[in-house]
């Protein structure tokens, strides 16, 4: 269990949709942690 609880598939899919959109065109070499606040 994470501090924020378990993620639903649609919450994870939102991050993938963002990264695949033109809004994320300038994101390079970054780590997007989708882990429910386990990492700080």
Biopython code that builds the backbone (N, CA, C, O; Angstrom):
import numpy as np
from Bio.PDB.StructureBuilder import StructureBuilder

atoms = [
    (1, "UNK", "N", (0.856, -1.187, 0.000)),
    (1, "UNK", "CA", (0.000, 0.000, 0.000)),
    (1, "UNK", "C", (0.892, 1.238, 0.000)),
    (1, "UNK", "O", (1.897, 1.285, 0.709)),
    (2, "UNK", "N", (0.533, 2.210, -0.774)),
    (2, "UNK", "CA", (1.281, 3.462, -0.832)),
    (2, "UNK", "C", (0.595, 4.504, 0.063)),
    (2, "UNK", "O", (-0.540, 4.292, 0.489)),
    (3, "UNK", "N", (1.264, 5.614, 0.350)),
    (3, "UNK", "CA", (0.612, 6.647, 1.170)),
    (3, "UNK", "C", (-0.699, 7.170, 0.574)),
    (3, "UNK", "O", (-1.588, 7.602, 1.307)),
    (4, "UNK", "N", (-0.814, 7.130, -0.754)),
    (4, "UNK", "CA", (-2.027, 7.624, -1.408)),
    (4, "UNK", "C", (-2.983, 6.504, -1.797)),
    (4, "UNK", "O", (-4.039, 6.764, -2.374)),
    (5, "UNK", "N", (-2.625, 5.263, -1.486)),
    (5, "UNK", "CA", (-3.478, 4.138, -1.874)),
    (5, "UNK", "C", (-3.091, 3.619, -3.243)),
    (5, "UNK", "O", (-2.113, 4.072, -3.836)),
    (6, "UNK", "N", (-3.859, 2.670, -3.740)),
    (6, "UNK", "CA", (-3.573, 2.074, -5.043)),
    (6, "UNK", "C", (-4.159, 2.929, -6.158)),
    (6, "UNK", "O", (-5.205, 3.557, -5.992)),
    (7, "UNK", "N", (-3.475, 2.945, -7.290)),
    (7, "UNK", "CA", (-3.929, 3.716, -8.446)),
    (7, "UNK", "C", (-4.877, 2.884, -9.288)),
    (7, "UNK", "O", (-4.730, 1.666, -9.387)),
    (8, "UNK", "N", (-5.833, 3.536, -9.882)),
    (8, "UNK", "CA", (-6.734, 2.892, -10.835)),
    (8, "UNK", "C", (-6.123, 3.009, -12.226)),
    (8, "UNK", "O", (-5.371, 3.947, -12.490)),
    (9, "UNK", "N", (-6.432, 2.076, -13.116)),
    (9, "UNK", "CA", (-5.856, 2.122, -14.467)),
    (9, "UNK", "C", (-6.079, 3.446, -15.189)),
    (9, "UNK", "O", (-5.203, 3.897, -15.927)),
    (10, "UNK", "N", (-7.239, 4.079, -14.991)),
    (10, "UNK", "CA", (-7.478, 5.345, -15.695)),
    (10, "UNK", "C", (-6.578, 6.464, -15.165)),
    (10, "UNK", "O", (-6.320, 7.433, -15.880)),
    (11, "UNK", "N", (-6.104, 6.346, -13.941)),
    (11, "UNK", "CA", (-5.181, 7.349, -13.418)),
    (11, "UNK", "C", (-3.791, 7.194, -14.041)),
    (11, "UNK", "O", (-3.125, 8.189, -14.328)),
    (12, "UNK", "N", (-3.365, 5.979, -14.243)),
    (12, "UNK", "CA", (-2.083, 5.723, -14.899)),
    (12, "UNK", "C", (-2.182, 6.113, -16.374)),
    (12, "UNK", "O", (-1.247, 6.690, -16.929)),
    (13, "UNK", "N", (-3.309, 5.799, -17.004)),
    (13, "UNK", "CA", (-3.506, 6.108, -18.422)),
    (13, "UNK", "C", (-3.446, 7.615, -18.669)),
    (13, "UNK", "O", (-3.019, 8.044, -19.741)),
    (14, "UNK", "N", (-3.860, 8.413, -17.708)),
    (14, "UNK", "CA", (-3.792, 9.866, -17.862)),
    (14, "UNK", "C", (-2.366, 10.354, -18.044)),
    (14, "UNK", "O", (-2.120, 11.277, -18.822)),
    (15, "UNK", "N", (-1.423, 9.744, -17.334)),
    (15, "UNK", "CA", (-0.018, 10.122, -17.484)),
    (15, "UNK", "C", (0.496, 9.741, -18.861)),
    (15, "UNK", "O", (1.225, 10.513, -19.484)),
    (16, "UNK", "N", (0.125, 8.554, -19.347)),
    (16, "UNK", "CA", (0.548, 8.139, -20.683)),
    (16, "UNK", "C", (-0.079, 9.025, -21.755)),
    (16, "UNK", "O", (0.572, 9.354, -22.747)),
    (17, "UNK", "N", (-1.316, 9.406, -21.566)),
    (17, "UNK", "CA", (-1.974, 10.283, -22.534)),
    (17, "UNK", "C", (-1.287, 11.639, -22.575)),
    (17, "UNK", "O", (-1.114, 12.221, -23.646)),
    (18, "UNK", "N", (-0.898, 12.138, -21.416)),
    (18, "UNK", "CA", (-0.180, 13.419, -21.377)),
    (18, "UNK", "C", (1.154, 13.311, -22.103)),
    (18, "UNK", "O", (1.486, 14.167, -22.922)),
    (19, "UNK", "N", (1.920, 12.266, -21.807)),
    (19, "UNK", "CA", (3.239, 12.125, -22.422)),
    (19, "UNK", "C", (3.150, 11.923, -23.932)),
    (19, "UNK", "O", (4.082, 12.269, -24.658)),
    (20, "UNK", "N", (2.053, 11.374, -24.407)),
    (20, "UNK", "CA", (1.875, 11.181, -25.830)),
    (20, "UNK", "C", (1.271, 12.371, -26.545)),
    (20, "UNK", "O", (1.120, 12.351, -27.767)),
    (21, "UNK", "N", (0.924, 13.411, -25.797)),
    (21, "UNK", "CA", (0.280, 14.576, -26.393)),
    (21, "UNK", "C", (1.313, 15.631, -26.800)),
    (21, "UNK", "O", (2.489, 15.545, -26.447)),
    (22, "UNK", "N", (0.847, 16.607, -27.539)),
    (22, "UNK", "CA", (1.733, 17.707, -27.942)),
    (22, "UNK", "C", (2.090, 18.603, -26.758)),
    (22, "UNK", "O", (3.058, 19.360, -26.834)),
    (23, "UNK", "N", (1.336, 18.533, -25.680)),
    (23, "UNK", "CA", (1.642, 19.321, -24.477)),
    (23, "UNK", "C", (2.979, 18.913, -23.861)),
    (23, "UNK", "O", (3.619, 19.719, -23.185)),
    (24, "UNK", "N", (3.402, 17.684, -24.085)),
    (24, "UNK", "CA", (4.644, 17.181, -23.509)),
    (24, "UNK", "C", (5.788, 17.200, -24.518)),
    (24, "UNK", "O", (6.763, 16.466, -24.357)),
    (25, "UNK", "N", (5.683, 18.020, -25.542)),
    (25, "UNK", "CA", (6.669, 18.037, -26.617)),
    (25, "UNK", "C", (8.078, 18.392, -26.131)),
    (25, "UNK", "O", (9.057, 17.943, -26.728)),
    (26, "UNK", "N", (8.199, 19.169, -25.085)),
    (26, "UNK", "CA", (9.510, 19.602, -24.621)),
    (26, "UNK", "C", (10.011, 18.807, -23.418)),
    (26, "UNK", "O", (11.010, 19.188, -22.807)),
    (27, "UNK", "N", (9.353, 17.734, -23.073)),
    (27, "UNK", "CA", (9.821, 16.884, -21.983)),
    (27, "UNK", "C", (10.808, 15.878, -22.562)),
    (27, "UNK", "O", (10.456, 15.070, -23.421)),
    (28, "UNK", "N", (12.045, 15.936, -22.083)),
    (28, "UNK", "CA", (13.079, 14.991, -22.520)),
    (28, "UNK", "C", (13.908, 14.571, -21.315)),
    (28, "UNK", "O", (14.213, 15.393, -20.451)),
    (29, "UNK", "N", (14.261, 13.331, -21.257)),
    (29, "UNK", "CA", (15.161, 12.843, -20.217)),
    (29, "UNK", "C", (14.647, 12.997, -18.806)),
    (29, "UNK", "O", (15.432, 13.217, -17.884)),
    (30, "UNK", "N", (13.347, 12.886, -18.617)),
    (30, "UNK", "CA", (12.769, 13.032, -17.287)),
    (30, "UNK", "C", (12.195, 11.713, -16.809)),
    (30, "UNK", "O", (11.822, 10.855, -17.609)),
    (31, "UNK", "N", (12.128, 11.565, -15.505)),
    (31, "UNK", "CA", (11.476, 10.404, -14.903)),
    (31, "UNK", "C", (10.169, 10.875, -14.287)),
    (31, "UNK", "O", (10.161, 11.736, -13.407)),
    (32, "UNK", "N", (9.085, 10.317, -14.746)),
    (32, "UNK", "CA", (7.762, 10.642, -14.207)),
    (32, "UNK", "C", (7.367, 9.495, -13.289)),
    (32, "UNK", "O", (6.982, 8.425, -13.760)),
    (33, "UNK", "N", (7.458, 9.710, -11.995)),
    (33, "UNK", "CA", (7.119, 8.657, -11.033)),
    (33, "UNK", "C", (5.621, 8.618, -10.811)),
    (33, "UNK", "O", (5.015, 9.590, -10.362)),
    (34, "UNK", "N", (5.043, 7.487, -11.131)),
    (34, "UNK", "CA", (3.606, 7.259, -10.889)),
    (34, "UNK", "C", (3.539, 6.142, -9.859)),
    (34, "UNK", "O", (3.218, 4.999, -10.182)),
    (35, "UNK", "N", (3.847, 6.489, -8.621)),
    (35, "UNK", "CA", (4.009, 5.456, -7.601)),
    (35, "UNK", "C", (3.271, 5.747, -6.296)),
    (35, "UNK", "O", (3.570, 5.140, -5.267)),
    (36, "UNK", "N", (2.333, 6.647, -6.331)),
    (36, "UNK", "CA", (1.541, 6.914, -5.130)),
    (36, "UNK", "C", (2.301, 7.560, -4.000)),
    (36, "UNK", "O", (1.975, 7.339, -2.834)),
    (37, "UNK", "N", (3.288, 8.337, -4.309)),
    (37, "UNK", "CA", (4.085, 9.102, -3.335)),
    (37, "UNK", "C", (5.048, 8.239, -2.526)),
    (37, "UNK", "O", (5.394, 8.592, -1.399)),
    (38, "UNK", "N", (5.489, 7.099, -3.095)),
    (38, "UNK", "CA", (6.481, 6.284, -2.406)),
    (38, "UNK", "C", (7.843, 6.961, -2.478)),
    (38, "UNK", "O", (8.569, 6.990, -1.484)),
    (39, "UNK", "N", (8.204, 7.510, -3.648)),
    (39, "UNK", "CA", (9.483, 8.205, -3.768)),
    (39, "UNK", "C", (9.296, 9.680, -3.404)),
    (39, "UNK", "O", (8.213, 10.250, -3.541)),
    (40, "UNK", "N", (10.377, 10.259, -2.944)),
    (40, "UNK", "CA", (10.284, 11.671, -2.554)),
    (40, "UNK", "C", (11.099, 12.544, -3.450)),
    (40, "UNK", "O", (11.133, 13.760, -3.263)),
]
sb = StructureBuilder()
sb.init_structure("model")
sb.init_model(0)
sb.init_chain("A")
sb.init_seg("    ")
for serial, (resi, resn, name, xyz) in enumerate(atoms, 1):
    if name == "N":
        sb.init_residue(resn, " ", resi, " ")
    sb.init_atom(name, np.array(xyz, "f"), 0.0, 1.0, " ", f" {name:<3s}", serial, name[0])
structure = sb.get_structure()
